[in-house]
Amino acid sequence: MIFHKTPISGLYLVEEKRIEDDRGFFARTFCEAEFAEHGLNTEWAQNNRSYNVHKGTLRGLHMQSDQHAEVKLVSCTRGKIWDVAVDLRPDSPTFKQWYGVYLEENDGKYFHIPKGFLHGYITLEEHSEVHYKVSDPYQPNSEVGVLWSDKELAIEWPITPQFISSKDEEAVLLEELL
């Protein structure tokens, strides 16, 4: 596996190292030893899958707070998405900064998002599917959300969202959360 650091500490883009032949390829999607070697999470409590019918579906920005904070390992198994993580670790030098990556079907890329980050994505193709591992089980009472269009964050979404849940449309501004 290839581990690409991002400008935000602890936030990685992980890429499969493929062994290819005329049958196709083989690649590891997770290796406990390699993740540990980079100081990344190696224990996963839950695997989730999100199917999105429409291009322009926005999900986020979400995170779990306090003792239920979670690490995520995100990939796109069908279609294409723009995936974003926002650093909300108060002591971080990149506090309130965001970083985004394109993930798409068969690109062999995984976005490793540490605890303390908001997470969200927008689908760039119809019928996009996202698979992600989380380090802690979902706890509805610990979920917090920030409005995807918060001007303080100024996230550069590649397209205008067309399909957003009422929960995400009614999320708070970052200054209200903090």
Secondary structure, DSSP 8 states (H G I E B T S, - for coil): -EEEE-SSTT-EEEE---EEETTEEE--S--HHHHHHTT-----SEEEEEEE-STTEEEEEEEE-GGG---EEEEEEESEEEEEEEE--TT-TTTT-EEEEEEETTS-EEEEE-TTEEEEEEESSTTEEEEEEESS---GGGEEEB-TT-TTT----SS---EE-HHHHT-B-HHHH-
